[in-house]
Amino acid sequence: MSDQITAEELAGIKIFSALSAEALAEIADVCRPARYEVDETIISSRDGNHDVFFLLHGQARVVNHTMLGDMVGYGELSEGSYFGELSAIDGGPRSAEVEAVTLCSVAALSPDDFRRTLGRHPDVLFAVMRNLAAMIRRTNLTVLSHATL
């Protein structure tokens, strides 16, 4: 694995689809590469890390654990996805955990650099906002379906 992220790798990230090669190169310059083995935790709800992660290669799953220790799956992430944005935006704790399903290569971006990217690139900001709106809608439907059982 290279010790530097390239613009070409970031071009596969869905929220960056409208960016120029120059803009991708600027973001790549401030990203850090990381690799995670199968079943390794990428994001833990117990750590103080607030980075945003871009999934370059592999598959991951978003999970949480009940107070009894049961795992609740929220969904699967594939190449081109990103995660960790909530904590990067507000500095709050992680709302879920992310685990590698396969060998995963990611690009990590600090909260400051992520917020700077959102400010400089309105297309990225709106893509993140659309994704957050979709998460809220899914959550509302889940709550409603459980409330009417």
DADA-V759254 format. One record per residue. N is the residue number from 1. RES is the residue in one small letter. PSI is psi in whole degrees, -180 to 180 (999 if undefined). Layout:
# DADA-V759254
N,RES,PSI
N,RES,PSI
This chain:
# DADA-V759254
1,m,136
2,s,155
3,d,11
4,q,140
5,i,144
6,t,159
7,a,-36
8,e,-38
9,e,-42
10,l,-21
11,a,-23
12,g,-2
13,i,125
14,k,-42
15,i,-11
16,f,8
17,s,-28
18,a,-1
19,l,149
20,s,165
21,a,-36
22,e,-44
23,a,-41
24,l,-40
25,a,-39
26,e,-42
27,i,-42
28,a,-36
29,d,-26
30,v,3
31,c,152
32,r,134
33,p,151
34,a,156
35,r,139
36,y,135
37,e,166
38,v,133
39,d,4
40,e,144
41,t,126
42,i,-47
43,i,131
44,s,143
45,s,-11
46,r,-7
47,d,165
48,g,10
49,n,133
50,h,18
51,d,157
52,v,140
53,f,138
54,f,122
55,l,104
56,l,-41
57,h,139
58,g,-174
59,q,144
60,a,167
61,r,147
62,v,126
63,v,167
64,n,168
65,h,136
66,t,172
67,m,-24
68,l,-3
69,g,1
70,d,141
71,m,136
72,v,121
73,g,133
74,y,-23
75,g,173
76,e,148
77,l,138
78,s,175
79,e,137
80,g,-9
81,s,168
82,y,160
83,f,160
84,g,5
85,e,-32
86,l,-50
87,s,-36
88,a,-34
89,i,-48
90,d,-4
91,g,4
92,g,178
93,p,161
94,r,142
95,s,-12
96,a,175
97,e,155
98,v,129
99,e,145
100,a,131
101,v,-38
102,t,178
103,l,127
104,c,136
105,s,130
106,v,160
107,a,127
108,a,136
109,l,130
110,s,156
111,p,-43
112,d,-45
113,d,-34
114,f,-48
115,r,-38
116,r,-41
117,t,-44
118,l,-39
119,g,-34
120,r,-22
121,h,90
122,p,-32
123,d,-38
124,v,-44
125,l,-48
126,f,-34
127,a,-43
128,v,-43
129,m,-41
130,r,-41
131,n,-40
132,l,-41
133,a,-42
134,a,-39
135,m,-43
136,i,-43
137,r,-44
138,r,-42
139,t,-43
140,n,-43
141,l,-39
142,t,-46
143,v,-45
144,l,-42
145,s,-34
146,h,-30
147,a,-21
148,t,13
149,l,999
